[in-house]
Amino acid sequence: MKILKFFTCAMILVALASCQKHEITYNTRELDNTDAEFQLHYFEPVQRSASAYYIDSVFVNDILYSSVNGSGQLASYNAVPGGSAGRFFAVKAGEVKFTFWRGGAVVYENKATLVGGKKQNVFVYDMTKAPVVIENDFPYELDRPAATAKDWGTDSVASVRFYNFMYEEPGVPYPGKLQYQWRNDVKDASGEYVWHNVGEPVGFGQASSRAMLIVHKTTLISQGSQSIYYRILTEDGSILQTVNSSGKMTNYSDYWTATIGRAMSHIWAGVRTSKNPYAYVSQWYNK
């Protein structure tokens, strides 16, 4: 019995010593105003959903940030960090080098200047050019209309921002400015749907200001969502025409489900006059 008690006490002491020797720590630190927080988007005009164009690994200043075997592959017309909304990478502000690997080879390497804070979205749109850096509008807040007895419980708001990375033909950016518009189910006195501008018209490599969407929830006891319809106008006020996936030139139109409280970015990319890659909006959730 004495031997058993001695053995048990010895094992407890070994376990306590082991805990002290193998303390689990994480290689983290607090961010400050010298850190640039960013999201990295890949919008080269390539065939959509073609895995041959996906980026296997992303290095930032020669440090691996994202990979097919790690935190995630960077798909075309998409961004990292992914997995959930509102995530950012961080790096020391200043000149930053971005390197993309695909199939065991470097396919992109270029630099951009980032500033401190949660302030930028970085867009790689051409594998021979430096990225475009667009100021992030974090925390994506807008002035909301005051609730009234008339609309209480039946509508609220979401928001959207428009980014223009569309080519007119391969290698040639669209030359004009585009006005993105939205509508819900509201009609005017003549029975026509009422369209609203998403910010101001923007040229290639630019983003509009963020706009509020009025969402009439379709299920009352819920967070609430509604299909919101979109179109794009050219500088002369006509609806932008694009070649669709069937190879036909048509007026652009689309719809997305907007959920109350969410903030979205709609990124317009591809080639307007091409069947493959055709022009298309990709939706990115900011929150």
Disulfide bonds with the S-S distance in Angstrom:
none
